[in-house]
Amino acid sequence: MKRLIITIVLLITFLTPQEIAAQIKETPMPINVRNLVKERINTNKDARESIRIKIEEKTATKEAVKEQLQAKLKEKRQERIRTLFGKFTTRIEAAIGRLNTLIERMEERTAILEKEGENVTNIQSEIDSARTLLVSAEDSLTIAKEGLESVVASEDPKAGFTYIQDIVKDIKLTLTDVHSILVQTIGDMKGLRVQAEEKV
C-alpha cells in the first residue's frame, strides 16, 4: 500500500499538467484524421446545399399550386357570373318579348277604336312612351351583354359585376314602368269601350 502511494506521488510530481499538454501538442495529428474532418466538412456543405435546393423547390411548388388554385377560383367565379347573367338575360328577354307582344296587340286594338271614331290620341301617346322605355331597356341589356366579358376578365370583377348589377336594376325598373303604363292604358281603352257601348 505504501508502494502504491509513493508511486502515485512520484507520478504526480513528474507528470504535471503542463507536461501532459506539451506531450499532446508534440504528437502530430495523423493525416487520415485530417482528411476525415475535411471530408465531413465537405459532406455537411453538400447536405446543406441539397436541403436549400429542396426548400426552394418546395417553395416554388407551393407558389405554383397557389397560382393554379387562384386561377381555378377565378375561372369558377367567372363561370358563375356568366351563368347568373345568362339566367337573368333569359328572364329579361322573355319579359321584353311579352311586353312587345302586348304593345302590338294594344296598337291593333287602338287602330280598331280609331276606326270606330274614338279619340285615341292619349292612348297612342301612352303606348308610344311605353315602347320608347322598352327600347331603352333592350339597349341597356345589349350594353350589359357586351360589357360582360370585359367585366369577367378584369382584375377586379367584383366592381364590374356591381356595375352590371346596377344596369340590371335599371332594366327591371324600366320594365316595371312599362308594365304600369300599359296596365293604365288598358284601363283607359276599356273606359273608351264602355263609353262607346253607352252611346249605342
Secondary structure, 3 states (H helix, E strand, C coil): CHHHHHHHHHHHHHCCHHHHHHHHHHCCCCHHHHHHHHHHHHHHHHHHHHHHHHHHHHHHHHHHHHHHHHHHHHHHHHHHHHHHHHHHHHHHHHHHHHHHHHHHHHHHHHHHHHHCCCCCHHHHHHHHHHHHHHHHHHHHHHHHHHHHHHHHHCCCHHHHHHHHHHHHHHHHHHHHHHHHHHHHHHHHHHHHHHHHHHHC
